[in-house]
Amino acid sequence: MSFDNITYQYDNGITTITIDRPKKLNALNRDTIQELHEAFKKAEDDFNTKVIIITGNGEKAFVAGADISEFAGYSVVQGEQLAAKGQAKLFDFVAHLSTPVIAVVNGFALGGGLELAMAAHFRIASDNAKMGLPEVSLGVIPGYGGTQRLPQLVGKGRAMEMIMTAGMIDANQALSYGLVNHMVEQHELLALCEKIAVKIMRNSSVAIGKAIKAINANYKDGKDGYKVEIRQFGKCFDTEDFTEGTTAFLEKRQAVFPGK
């Protein structure tokens, strides 16, 4: 599988997907969204991939936003379809993968770029990162989940301010808001991400997938997250990983999870 707008690299359990449009500050257009969907699906279907990293090429931007020229003349119906298709194909798709996704925010993450980072399971930022949802300055609102995920991560008041002012926050603010988990100098980003990925890979990939499903259920209307947790907890008992994990604990040794 070849890509024009992204690069795809697998190494020792970690698949790194890099948006590769540095001249456009890695802006998301239709083709890039489609390629990202295909890349994430490929990584999710790969049994050997235990962690997915999403980042942008260059030192200036993770993703500086969407490609406005593609939808500037859209109608109401076309606008709704754009948001619905984008959410289904990429942003919701990423959020509900069973493989952990870490966003490495190496610079600007604006508009659709911040929405993509927020769709990941957590975020690590460089100290020069800037984040924001500037859509209202264009007469539109975030359409790829930004109005929902930002309040979940930073709280309603802060999200309201960020969206209404269309302003950017720096990496320090993002860290204090809880929008990112860690902030480091840019040259330390991938090393820290890989260190965290190694810790994740020591654990049961099956259990992690079920934990993601249970956590996400708390943010779905009409879903009882506690019931989903109970159901997913029970399902763990029918897995080889559970047998290995409990056996290793009782035998006082390190578990070697088969991922089944």
C-alpha positions in Angstrom: 0.0 0.0 0.0 1.6 3.3 -1.1 0.6 6.8 0.0 1.1 10.3 -1.5 0.4 12.5 1.5 1.6 10.4 4.5 4.3 8.0 5.4 3.8 4.7 7.2 6.5 3.0 9.2 6.5 -0.1 11.4 9.2 -0.9 13.9 9.2 -3.4 16.7 5.5 -3.2 17.6 5.1 0.5 16.9 3.5 1.9 13.7 4.2 5.6 13.0 1.9 7.5 10.7 3.3 10.8 9.6 1.3 13.4 7.7 3.8 14.5 5.0 2.7 17.8 3.5 5.2 20.2 5.1 4.7 22.9 2.4 1.0 23.0 3.4 1.9 22.7 7.1 0.4 19.2 6.8 -3.1 20.6 6.2 -5.9 18.0 5.9 -7.5 17.7 2.5 -9.8 14.9 1.2 -7.0 12.8 -0.1 -5.0 13.0 3.1 -8.1 12.1 5.2 -8.7 9.1 3.0 -5.1 8.0 3.2 -5.1 8.4 7.0 -8.2 6.2 7.2 -6.5 3.5 5.2 -3.2 3.8 7.2 -5.0 3.6 10.6 -7.1 0.6 9.4 -3.9 -1.2 8.2 -2.2 -0.6 11.5 -5.3 -1.7 13.4 -5.5 -4.9 11.4 -1.8 -5.7 11.9 -1.5 -8.1 14.8 2.1 -7.0 15.4 1.2 -3.4 15.8 0.6 -2.7 19.5 0.8 1.1 19.5 0.2 3.7 16.8 1.9 7.1 16.7 0.4 9.9 14.6 2.5 13.0 13.9 3.4 15.6 11.3 6.5 16.0 9.1 8.7 19.0 9.9 9.3 21.2 13.0 6.5 23.7 12.3 3.3 21.8 12.4 1.5 18.7 13.4 -1.5 19.7 11.3 -2.2 23.4 10.8 -5.9 22.8 9.9 -8.1 21.7 7.0 -7.7 22.7 3.4 -10.3 25.5 3.3 -10.1 25.8 -0.5 -11.9 22.5 -0.8 -15.1 23.5 0.9 -15.3 27.3 0.7 -18.2 27.1 -1.7 -20.2 24.3 -0.1 -23.9 24.3 0.5 -25.6 23.5 3.8 -26.1 19.8 2.7 -22.5 19.6 1.5 -21.2 21.0 4.7 -23.1 18.5 6.8 -21.9 15.7 4.6 -18.3 16.9 4.9 -18.5 16.8 8.7 -20.3 13.5 8.8 -18.0 11.7 6.4 -14.9 13.1 8.0 -16.0 12.1 11.5 -16.9 8.6 10.4 -13.9 8.0 8.2 -11.1 9.4 10.4 -11.9 11.2 13.7 -14.4 8.8 15.3 -12.6 5.9 13.6 -9.4 6.8 15.4 -11.0 7.4 18.7 -12.6 3.9 18.7 -9.6 1.9 17.6 -8.6 -0.9 20.0 -4.9 -0.2 19.4 -3.7 2.8 21.5 -3.1 5.9 19.4 -0.6 8.6 20.6 -0.6 12.0 19.0 2.8 13.6 18.9 2.1 17.3 18.5 5.2 18.8 17.0 4.1 22.4 16.4 0.8 23.9 15.3 -2.3 21.8 15.8 -5.1 24.0 14.6 -8.7 23.3 13.6 -8.9 19.8 12.1 -5.3 19.2 13.3 -6.3 19.7 17.0 -9.4 17.6 16.3 -7.2 14.8 15.0 -4.9 15.1 18.0 -8.0 15.0 20.4 -9.3 11.9 18.6 -6.1 10.1 19.6 -6.1 8.4 23.0 -3.7 10.9 24.4 -1.2 13.6 23.4 2.4 14.6 23.8 3.5 18.0 22.7 6.7 19.8 21.9 7.4 23.0 23.9 6.8 25.1 20.7 3.4 23.6 20.1 0.4 25.9 19.6 -3.2 24.6 19.7 -6.6 26.1 18.9 -9.9 25.8 17.1 -10.1 29.0 15.0 -13.1 28.1 12.9 -15.5 30.8 14.2 -13.0 33.4 12.7 -14.0 31.9 9.3 -17.8 32.0 10.0 -18.0 28.2 10.8 -17.6 25.9 13.8 -15.4 22.9 14.4 -17.0 20.0 12.5 -14.8 17.1 13.2 -15.7 16.6 16.8 -14.0 19.6 18.3 -17.1 21.0 20.1 -17.5 17.6 21.9 -13.9 16.4 22.6 -12.4 19.7 23.7 -14.9 20.2 26.6 -14.4 16.6 27.6 -10.7 17.2 27.9 -10.4 20.7 29.3 -13.8 21.5 30.7 -16.8 23.4 29.4 -15.6 26.9 30.3 -12.2 26.7 28.9 -13.5 25.1 25.7 -16.1 27.8 25.3 -13.4 30.5 25.6 -11.0 28.7 23.2 -13.7 28.2 20.6 -15.3 31.7 21.0 -12.1 33.6 20.8 -10.6 31.5 18.0 -7.3 31.9 19.9 -4.4 29.6 20.3 -2.9 28.3 23.6 0.7 27.3 24.0 2.1 24.0 25.1 2.3 25.1 28.8 -1.3 26.1 28.8 -2.3 22.9 27.1 -0.4 20.9 29.7 -2.1 22.8 32.6 -5.5 22.3 30.9 -5.0 18.6 30.6 -5.2 18.8 26.8 -1.8 17.1 26.6 -0.2 14.6 28.9 3.4 15.6 28.5 5.4 18.5 27.1 9.1 18.2 26.1 11.6 19.9 23.8 11.0 19.0 20.2 14.0 16.7 19.9 12.8 14.7 22.8 9.3 14.0 21.5 9.7 10.7 19.7 12.0 9.3 22.4 9.4 10.0 25.1 6.6 8.6 23.0 8.5 5.4 22.3 9.3 5.1 26.0 5.6 5.3 26.9 4.8 2.9 24.0 7.2 0.3 25.4 5.4 0.5 28.8 2.1 0.0 27.0 3.4 -3.0 25.0 4.3 -4.8 28.2 0.7 -5.2 29.0 -2.2 -7.1 27.4 -3.2 -5.6 24.1 -6.6 -7.4 24.4 -7.3 -5.9 27.8 -6.2 -2.4 26.6 -8.6 -2.7 23.7 -11.4 -3.5 26.1 -10.4 -0.7 28.4 -10.6 1.8 25.5 -14.1 0.6 24.7 -15.2 1.0 28.3 -13.7 4.5 28.7 -15.2 5.7 25.4 -18.6 4.5 26.5 -18.7 7.1 29.2 -18.8 9.8 26.5 -21.7 8.4 24.4 -25.2 9.5 24.9 -27.5 6.7 26.0 -24.6 4.5 27.0 -24.1 3.3 30.6 -20.3 3.2 30.9 -20.5 1.1 34.1 -22.4 -1.6 32.3 -20.0 -1.5 29.4 -17.1 -1.8 31.9 -18.8 -4.8 33.5 -19.3 -6.5 30.2 -15.8 -5.9 28.9 -14.4 -7.0 32.3 -16.2 -10.3 32.0 -15.0 -10.8 28.4 -11.4 -10.6 29.6 -11.9 -13.9 31.5 -12.2 -15.8 28.2 -8.9 -14.6 26.8 -5.5 -16.2 26.6 -4.0 -13.0 27.9 -6.0 -13.3 31.1 -4.8 -16.8 31.6 -1.2 -15.8 31.0 -1.4 -12.7 33.2 -2.9 -14.4 36.2 -0.6 -17.4 35.9 2.5 -15.2 35.6 1.4 -13.2 38.7 0.9 -16.4 40.7 4.2 -17.8 39.5 6.0 -14.5 40.3 7.3 -14.0 36.7 6.9 -11.4 34.0 3.9 -12.1 31.8 4.4 -12.8 28.1 1.0 -11.9 26.6 0.0 -13.7 23.3 -2.4 -10.9 22.4 -5.4 -13.3 22.2 
